[in-house]
Amino acid sequence: MAGPLIPRQEMPTMANKDGQVWEAYWTDLPDRAGAAFWDCEPADGAAAHAELFKAHFDPQLPLVDLGCGNGTQTKYLAGLYDRVVGVDIAEAALKRARAENPAANVAYELLDVLDDAAVRAFHERHGDVNIYLSGVIHQLPVDRRVACTRNLAVLAGTRGCVFDQELTPASYTYMQRLIADPANDLPKLERVSIYFGIGLQPAAGEAELETVYEQAGFTITEGGELRLRTTETLADGANLDLPTHYVIARA
C-alpha cells in the first residue's frame, strides 16, 4: 500500500470543531457509489439494525441519522419513519446526500454533536428524537466521548432512544494488520487510514461504550456484538467485515 499511516502528533480527529478533516475527506472522495469505506448497502446496515431498534423507537418521533455521510442509510430509514433528519459535520457530505439520496420526508442539516449550543438549538427545532448512529463515537478522543453522549441525551430528551454501533479494539487491530501487509490492495481502507490514522487511536470498546452512555445518564436497554460490512473487498473476493459492539440506550 502506498500511503503511510499518519504520525500520532498529526492525526486528525472529529474533535476539530469546524470539521475540516471530514470536509476534506468528503470533498476529495471519488464521486461514485460505495467509494466511502463504510458506505454499505442498507440491507447490510440500517435494515439489519432496524430489526434491533424498532421495538425501542417511538415511531411518532423524528429519527436522526447522526453522521449520515452521503445519506445511503438515511434514505432507507425514511421508508420506515415519517420524519428523518440526516445530520453530519461536513457540508460536503450533506451536499452529496441531498443530490444522491433525497426523499420527501428527509431533511439534511449540518450539526456538530460536540457543539452544545447547536445541539440545544436542534432540539428546540425538532423536539425529542430517536437517534441512529454507526461509527461516530469511536473516532472521538477518549476525553470527548462522554461530552458527545451527553449531547445525545439532550437530543433524545425524555422520549427518545439511541442505537449506536461502534468499532472495538479488535476492529483496529484487524485493520492495522491489513494495512501493514504489503500483499493487500485496499484503497478505501488506505484512504481512511491516511485521513484518520486508523490503528493509532483507541476505539470505544464494549465495556467503555456502555460506560460512556451510563456516565451521560442513559440506561442501556440492549447491547451485543455485530459485524460492520464495509465496501472494501479482500484479495480472496470476500467482503471486509469488522467486529463491532452496539448498544440501545434511553436517556
N, C-alpha and C positions, 0 to 999 in steps of 0.2 A: 504494500500500500504506500502511496506516495506521500501522504500528509502526516507529519508527526503530531503527536499529542501536544496540546498547548501546555507550557510550563505552569505550575500551580499559581505563581505570582501574577500570571497574565490571564488566568482562567476567568471568563465572564460568567456571571450568574444572572438569574432572573431578578435578583435584588436591585439591578440597575433600574432606578426609578422610572426613567423615560423609555425603558425597553429597547435600547439601542441595539443590543445584540440580537434580540428577536426580530427587530425591524430589518436588520441586515440579513438575517437568515432567510426570512420570507421574501425579501426583495431579490436576493441572489438565487433563490431556488428555481430550478428549471420549470417552465410552465407546462407541466404535463401531469396527468392523474397518477397518484401514487409516488410522486417524487419525494415527498417527505417520508422519513424513515418509519414513522408511526401511523401513516395515513392508510390504514387497512380498510377493507370493505366493511360496511356496517354489520354484516352477518357475523363477522369475527370480532366486532367491537360493541357498539351500542345495543345491537339486537340481543346479543348474549347477555350483556349487563342488565338490560331491562327486565329479563326474566328474574334477576335477583332483586332489583329495587322496586319493581312495580307495586308490590304489595305494601310497600312502606311510603310511597309517594302519594300525597293528596292530589288527585287529578284536577282539582279545582284551582290549584296554584300554578303560576308560571313555572316553567322549567328553565334553568340557566345552565347552558353548556359552557363551563368555565375553562378557558384555554381552548377555544373552539377551532383555532387554526383556520383552515380553508373551508370549514363547515361540513365536511363529509358526514360526520356523526350527527351534527345539528339538524341537517335536513331529514335524516332518518327519524330522529326524535320528534320532529314536527308532525310526523304521521301518527304519533302516539298521544301527543298532548296538544291542547288547544292553543296554548301560548308558549313560545320558545324564544329565548334570547341567547344568542351566541356572543360571548364576550372574549376578548383577547387583549393582550398588552401591546400588540403590534398592529398598526393600521394597515401595513402591507398584507398581513394575513386576512384582515377583515375585507380588504378590497377584493381579494381572491374569493372569499366566502360569498360576498354579495354577487359576484359575477358567476361563480361556479355552482353555488348551492342555494339559490333563492327559494323562498316559499312564502305563500301569502300570510302565514301565521308565524313567520320568523323575523326577528329584528336582530341586527348585528351592531354591537356597541363596543367602544373602547373602554377598558376597565383595567386598572392596576389594582389587584386584590390586596396589595400592601399599602395602598393609599387610603387611610382611614376616612378622610372627608369624601372621597369619591365613592367609597363603599356605602357610607351613610346616605349620600345623595341618591345612589342607585336604589337603595331600599325605600327611600321616600317616594321614588317614582313607581316602583313595581310592587311594593309590599313584600310580604313573606314569600319566599320562593323555595322550590326544590332545586338542588344543585347536583350536577353531574360533572365530575372531573376525572381525568385519567392522565397520570404522569405530570403533575404540576408541582406538588409539594416536594417531591424528591429532588427537584432542581434547586430548591432554596437552600441557602446556608442554614445550618442547624439552628442558629440563634434566631432565625426569622420564621421558623415553621409554626410556632405557637401563635405568633402575630397574625400569620395567614389564617389559621383555623379560627382565631377569634373573630376575624372579619367574615369568615364563612358563617359564623354564628349570627352575626349582625344581619347578613343577607337572608339566612333561613328564618330568623325571628322565632316565634313561638310555634309556628305550624309547619315549617319546612323541614326537610330531611336532606342528607348528603350521601351520595355514593361516590367513593374515592378509590381508585386503583392506582397503586404506586409501585415503582421498581423497588427491588430489595437489594441488599448487599450481594446476593448471589447473581442478580442481573448484571451488576457492574463487574464482578469477577469474570463472568462469561464473556461480556463484551470486550473487556480488556484482553482476554486471551485470544479472542478472534482478531482484534486489531493488531496484536503483536505477531501473529502468524503470517509470514510473508506469502504463504501459499493462498491466502484468502484474497478475493477481489470483491470488496463490499463497499461500493462507492457511497451509498446512502448513509451507512454507519460511519464511514470515514468523514463525510461532511459534518455529521453531528459531532463527532469527536473533535474536529477542528474548531467548531464554533463553541462547543460547550464542555470540552475537556472530559469526555466520557472516561471513566475509570479513575479519575483523580479526586472525586469528591464522594463523601459517604451518601448512600441512599437512605431513604426512610424505610427502615426495616419493619418487620411485622410488629414487634413489641413497641418500637418507638412510634410508629404511625398511630397505633391505638392510644399510646400515652399522650401524644401531641393533641389528639382530639379531646381526650379526657381533661387535659390541663386547660383547654379552652371552654370547658363547661358542657361538652357533649356527652351523651350516653351512647355507647356502642351497642347497636341493635344486632349486628351480624358482622361476621368477618371470615376471611378464609383465603386460600390460595387460588390464583388464576394464572393463565398463560396470556401474555400480550403478543398478539400476532403483528409482526412488522411487515413492511413491503419489500424487505431485503430477502434474497434467495441465496442459500448456501451452495457450495460447489457441487453437491450431490443433487441439487434441484429442490431440496426441501426448504420450506419456509423457515426463516429465522424467528423463532419464538422465544420470548423472555419470561422468566418466572416473575410473578408479581404477587402482591398482597392487596386485598381490598377490605374496606370497612363500609358499613352503612351506619350512619350516626344521626342522632337527633339532638338538637340544641336544647 
